[in-house]
Amino acid sequence: MSKREHQFNEVVRKVRKDLFGKGPDSIKTVFVDNMAITTLKGNLTPVEKFIIQSSEGFEQVHRARTKMIQDHYKKEPPVELEEVMQSKLVLLFSDINIEEDIAVSVFMFEQPIER
């Protein structure tokens, strides 16, 4: 793992921990053109695991883990992330498979990412 990947992953972990009280157990990021594609495993908190036992709770957790994250990055793009990438964050696409507890986020930056 490169220094940049490590720094990027640590910023992503911190944002998730600050939002949800728990960061992912593992993160892997690859850089392609102007995108950082991040796979996050072990995201759910014990409370979320309890809540998803009902269909309504499942939907609430899914919405929080996708829409809430996208809204957060849109309103408050982490300055540290843009510093690590040396480019402005333009878009974030994010989804989670609740059953497998695996999320994927695609961060799109203004400039191509240098390796």
N, C-alpha and C positions, 0 to 999 in steps of 0.2 A: 504494500500500500504506500502510495506517495505521501509526502508531507501535506500536500494540498488536499488530498482525499481525507486524510486523518483530520485536518483542521475543519474541513467542510462537515464531516460526520459529527464532530464534537459540537459544532454550532447547532446542527439539526437536533442532536440529542438534547441539548440544553433547552431549546425552544419547546420541544415536546414535554420535557420534564417540567418546565415552568407552567405550561398550559394544563397538563393533565396530572401532575404530581409523580409521574413515572416516565422515564425515557425508554426507548426500545432496548431490548437485550442485545441485539446485534444490528449493525448497519453496514451495508455495502453500497458503494457509489461508483458509477462509471461515468466518464465524461465523453460526450459525443457532440461534436460541433459546438453549438451554443447551449447544450443541455447537460444537466447533471441528473442522472437517473439513479434514484436511491431506493433500495429495498430494505425495509425495516421489519425485523422479526421480534416477537415478544413485546407487543405494544400495550396490551390491555392491562388495566389495574385490576386488583381483586374485586373491587366494587363493580367495575364494568362487567367482569365475568359473571357476577351475580345478576346484574341488571339484564343481560342479554338472554336470560332464560325465558323471558316473555317476548312475544313478537313485537310489542310496543317498545320494550326496552332495547331490543335488537336494533330497531329503526333509529331510536334516539342515539345510541352509541355510534352507529354507522354515520349518522348525520354529523355528530360532533367530531368524529375522526376524519371526516372529509370536508364538509362545508365550513366548519369552524376553523380548521387549519388554513384552508384557502383564504377565508376572510381575514384571518389574523395576519398572514403574510402580505395580503394586499394592503391592509391598513397600516401595518408596522413591519415593513421589510427589515429583517435583521441587518443592521449596519455591518456587523461582523461577517456575515455571509457575503455581502457585496465586497468587503475588503479582501476576504480570502480569494474570491473569484476575480477581483479587479474588474468588475462589471456590474451594471445595474440589473437587478432581478425584474423581469418583465411579466412573467406568468408562472403560476404553479398549478399543476394538475396533480390530484391526489385521490387515491382510493384505498380501501382496506377490505380484505377478505376476513370477516369477523371469525368464521369457523376455524380458519387456519392461523389467525392472528398474524397475518402478513400484510404489510402496507407497501404501496409503491407510490413514490412521488417523483414527478418530472419537473425540475426547475429549469425555466428557460431564461437565459440571460441575454442582454443586449449584444454582447460581443462573443465571438467564438472563444472557447476556453483553451488556453495554451496549456500544454502538458509539460 
